[in-house]
Amino acid sequence: MGSGERHLNDHRARAQRRSPRHERRGEARLPAVLATLAAILLYLALPERLLLVPRFVLPGLELLLLIPLIAVNPRRMTRQNRLSRALSLTLVALIGLSNLVSLGLLVNAMVTSKAQQGGPLLLAALQVWATSIIVFGLAFWELDRGGPVTRTQADRADLPLADFRFSQDENHDAVEEVADGASRSSDWVPTLMDYLYVSVTNSTAFSPTDTMPLSTRAKALMAVESVAALITSLLVIAHAVGVLDR
């Protein structure tokens, strides 16, 4: 083995020792809990006209789904079974569907005479947009490469096909200080913050930026999020123009 190859192996070994995934500690539960609670609180603050069912029905159901997920993995996400997997996906789907319904009701409110009440509706549009960022970030996080538990606990060779390609997935041949954090050299995997960032950029640019969708379901989710964000933005702009013209 040449000195160059030994240096490369030592370099990768040091990078792997810095990787949380390499230690199999699992991703922290708290960020996902806070994101879910934020989405629930945003829903609770919506005007009554944007709610399909009584105000506390859906948030109560979402909290009931969240409690057993915390019980299974209270601190770090290292365990998973079929029930916990089904509960986590159901929770995200419920938040997402309720937010899309609220968006539909918001569209109806803004294109009718109710749009005269501009302040509450504009604030509601911001709440719907922020909830969309959270819920799609959670959806990407739950689906990509088998979800947060599989991403950290399974060997990389056993991971399902990726739904997203992050820049770290192709940085292994970059300069040393960049390659240190690459997936191949450091065993890096994305966390919730990475997926929330993807959701933010998709909601503001209406398209992928530095992270590319690979699977059909990832492309479909990003398309829905982009269209929802575009509709919200157009509604707000149109309403603001209407206010100025009065």
Buried (B, 14 or more C-beta within 10 A) or exposed (E): EEEEEEEBEEBBEEBBEEBBBBEEBBBBBEBBBEBBBBBBEBBEEBBEBBBEEEEEEBBEBBBEBBEEBBEBBEEBBBEBEEEBBEBBBEBBEBBBEBBBBBBBBBBEBBEEEBBEEBEBBBEBBEBBBBBBBBBBBBBBBBBBBBBBBBBBBBEEEEBBEBBBBBBBBEBBEBEEEBBBBBBBBBBBBBBBEBBBBBBBBBBBEBEBEEBBBBBEEBBEBBBBBBEBBEBBBEBBEEBEEEEEEE
